[in-house]
Every structure is written in C-alpha cells, then in structure tokens.
C-alpha cells in the first residue's frame, strides 16, 4: 500500500507587465469617464495661448515683426513652446489629483490585497498620464497652428520634438505621482503642482530673459524650464538645440529619478501602515 505524498502548492507569480497593462486600461477608462477634467487641463493652456497672442501679441511681438499682424504671428512662434510646456504641467496637476483620489478613496488599499505587482499601480498612472499629456500637447499644437504658429521643422524635427516632450512629461509625471501621494487630500494635491504651472512665466517662455530684471533674469536662466523651452523652440524651428538639449535631459533625469524614488518610498511606507 503506497502512502500519499504531499506536494507543495505552486508559488504564485507576479506579472508586472500584464498588471501594468491592466492598470493602464483602468486609468484610460477613468479618463473617458471624466472627460471634464481632461477638457479643463487642456482649456487653461489654450486660454493663455489665445490671450497672449490676440491681446498682447501685437505689442509683445512688435520687435519680432513689422505690422501688428506680423508681430502677432511672430510672437505665436515664440510663445507656443512655453504654452506646450504649460500644457504638460497642467496634465501633471491632473496626475497628482488622480493619485490623491485613489489614495483617499481606498482603492489603493484594495489593490494591495490583490495578487498584483505593486509597481503596476503607479506604472499604470504614469503611462496613462503620459498618453494624456501627449494628446493634450497635440490638441494645443493644433490650436496654435490655427492662430498663426508656423514652425519650420521637418519630419525629423517634429519626431525629435515629440520624443523630447515625452521625456519631459515622463519626468514630471513621476514627480506628480509623489506629490499626489504626499498631499493626503485631493484639495492639497490640486494645489501642490501649481508652482510647476507658474514657473514658465519666470522663464524664457513669454519674453526673452534679457528683458527681465537682474535677479529674476538670473533665476530664469538657471531654472530647468528655460533650457527645456529653448530646446523645444530650436527643434520646432529646425535648428540644432545645442547645450540646452543636454541640460534639459539632465534636469529630466534628475527629476524622474527623484520622483520615482520618492513615489516608491511613499507607496511602500503607506503599505506598512
């Protein structure tokens, strides 16, 4: 008579890629379910674009073109890269709000009880927000083209611009994920990224840094948004970005790494409570 042997249950395996795709699908459906937030995030940069081009463009672009209309068109070319960066920062604000909503509504606690890869929860938010940011930038670029934006970049320049915008978006989205977790409430999360939306005003996004007072000019020249805007401006004009590209990518690497490590620490800390 043979004795039965006990076999160990097979160890459950995590599937980070599959789980991340599932979380991405969830976040995309959430964006479709709440289209008003996406419209709001895109609406603010569009309003600033129209305001500066049609109200201030004739005056601020006077040195860039002959007539008021020419100056307005020239200023649209100068202004658009800063508006596109503001669009990315507006999307970043939406990321922080979405993360805070998940943290306060208990869905994150539910995810922690499920057999899914932990990294997928944050990765789904990051990739979903990246897609949203690129779509928002495409819409705002379309509006800019309608109001006089006339880039001279070729196809390679457009692809380089898209890749650069994606890298910038990816870096600041990870920072937004950390801010959303650290905020604690949705109201705080909506205000935490506000400095990122205001920083383009203290850069070369709207006026050349040479026209700023000495103290503000120093800050504008050495903060990360100025080289980012100058890189986008050069790529869209079909010009080599020079050192601004490498300075921008360096800032993006630091911000992405810092945001990722901070997000991971906050998420793991919360899981131990």
N, C-alpha and C positions, 0 to 999 in steps of 0.2 A: 504494500500500500504506500503510495507516494504521498509525501507531505506537501501541502500547497506552499508556494514561495510568494513572499510579498515583494511587489515591485514598487519602486518609488514613483510617485506621480511626476509626470514630465514638468520641468520648470517652465513657467510662463515666460515668454519673451516679449520684450517691448519692440515696437516697430516705429521708431521716431519719424521716418519719412511718411509712412502711411498715416500716423496720428496727426502729423503736421498738416497733411493734405485735408484731413477731416476737419481740423480746427480752422484751416483757411476757408473751407467751404462754409463753415458756420459763420465766420466773420463776413464773408461776402453776402450771404443771405441776410445777415443783420443790416448791412449797408442798404440792401434793396428794401428791407422792411422799414427803414427810417431814412427815406430819401431827403427829408427836410434838413438833416444835419449836413449831408453832402452838398446840397444847394447853398446852405449857409456858409460852409467852408470855402466854396468857390465864389460866392457872391461878394464877399468882402474885398478880395484882390481885384475883382472886376470893377467894383465901385471906385476903388483907389485909382485904377488904370484910367477909367473914364474921367474921373475928377481931375487928375493931374494933366491928362492930355488936352481936354477940352476947356478947362477953366484956367489952368496955369501954363499950359503948353505953349501958347503964343508968346508969353513973356519969358518963360524959363528957357525956351528954345530959340530965343531971338539971336543969340550968338552962334547958333548951330545952322541957321538957315536964313534966307533973305526975307521973304514976306512972313506974315503971321502964320499962314498955312504951311509954308515950307518949314518954319521953325517948329510948328506943332508936329509935323511928320518927323523931323529930325529928333525932336525930343521923345517921340514914341519909340524910336530906335534906341535911344539912350536909356529910357525908363524901363522898357519891357523886361530886361534881365532881373532888375530888382523886384519887379512885380511877380515874376515867376518864382523867385526865391521866397517872397512873401506867401505865395500860394502853397509852397512846400511847408512853410512854418504854420500856416493855417491848418493844413492837414495834420501836422504834428499835434496841434492842440486837440483835434478830434481823436487822435490815438490815445492821448492821456485821459480824455473823458471816457472813452470806451473801456480802457483798463480799469479806471476807478469804478465804473458801473459794475463790471464783473466782480471786482473785489468786494463791493458793498452789498451786492445782491445775493451773494452766497454761491454763485455758480462755480467760482474757483474752488471753494471747499468741496463741492460735489465732484469736480474733476479730480481732485486729489484722492477721492475714494475709489475712482475707477482705474482699471488696469490700462493706463495710457502712459506714454513717455512724458515726463514732466516738461521737457523742453518744448514739446509741441504746443503747449498752451500759449506760451509767449511767441513762439515762432509763427503761429497762425495769425496773431495780431500784427506782427511785423510785416509779413508778406502781404496780408490783406491791406494794410495801410500803405505799403509801397505801391500796390496796384492802384489804390485810390489816389495817391499823390500824383502818379504819372498821368492818370486820366484827367485829374484836375488841371495839371500843367498843360495838357493838350487842349482842354477847353479854353483856358485863359489865353494860350497862344493863338487860338483861332479868333478870339475876340480882339486881341492885339493886332492881328493881321487886318481885321476889318476897320480898325481906327487909324491905320497908317503905318504900322510896323512893317518894315521892308528889309528883312535880313538878306545878306548876300552869300550865305554859306551854301556849299554844295551838299550833295547827299552824305558824303563822309563827315562833313561838319555837323550836319543835323544828327547823324548817328552818334558822333562824339558828344554832342550836347546832351542827347538823351541818356547816354551812359553816364555822363558826369552828373546830371540831375538825379539819376537813380542812386548814384553813390552818395550824394549829399543827403538825399531823402532817407536812405538806409541808416546813415549815421545818426541823424537827428530823431528818427523814429525810435531807435533804441534808447535814446535819452528820454523821449516822451514816455516810453514804457516804464522807465524807472520813476519818472515824475508822477505818473498815474498811480503807481503802487505806493509811493511815499506820501501822496496827498491825503489819502484817507477818505475824503469825500469828493463827490462829483463837482461841487461848487469850487473847492480848492483846486481840483485838477483842471478846471476850465481856466483858472487864473494863473496857474504855475507856469505854463509855457508862454505867457503874454510877453515877457521880455524878448523872446525869440521873434515875435511878430514886430516888435518895435525897433529892434536892432538894425533892420535895413534902413531906417530913417537916419541912423548915425553911421552911415557908410557911404560908399560912392554910388548907391542905388538911385538917388534922386538928383543929386548935384555933385559935381567934382569935389573931391576932398580939399583941393586947393582953395576953394571958396569958403571953407569953414574957418571959424576962429581957431587960434593955435592949439588950445587944449583939446577941443573937440576934434580937430584935424588929426592930432596925434592918436587919439583913441580910434577914430575912423580908419586910419591907415593900418593899424595893428590888430584890429579885431578880425575874427575869421570871415565875416560876411563880405568884406571888401574884396579880398582876393577871389572869393567864390563868384561874386558878381562880375568882376573883371574877367575871369575865365570864361563865364557864360557869354559875356559881351564879345570877347575875342572870337570864340568859336562860332557864334551866330553871324559875325561879320566876315568869317572866312580867314581870320588872322591867327597866327600862332600865339597861344596864351602865355608862353614864356614861363618865368618862375612862378607866376600866380597859380598855375595848374598844380605844381608840386607843393606849394604852400597850402593850397586848398585841400589836396589829397592828404597831406599830413594832418591838418586840422580834422578832417573827416575820420581818419584812422584813430586819432586820439579820442574823439567824441564817441565813435562807435564802440571802441573797446571799453571806455569808461562807462558808457550807458549799459553795455551788455553785462559787465561785471557788477555794476550797481543793481541792475534788474535781477540778476541771478541771486545776489545776496539777499535782496528784499524778498524774493519769492521763496527761497529756502528758509529764511527767518520766519516768514508767515506760516510755513508748513509745519514748523516745530511748536507753534503756539497751541 
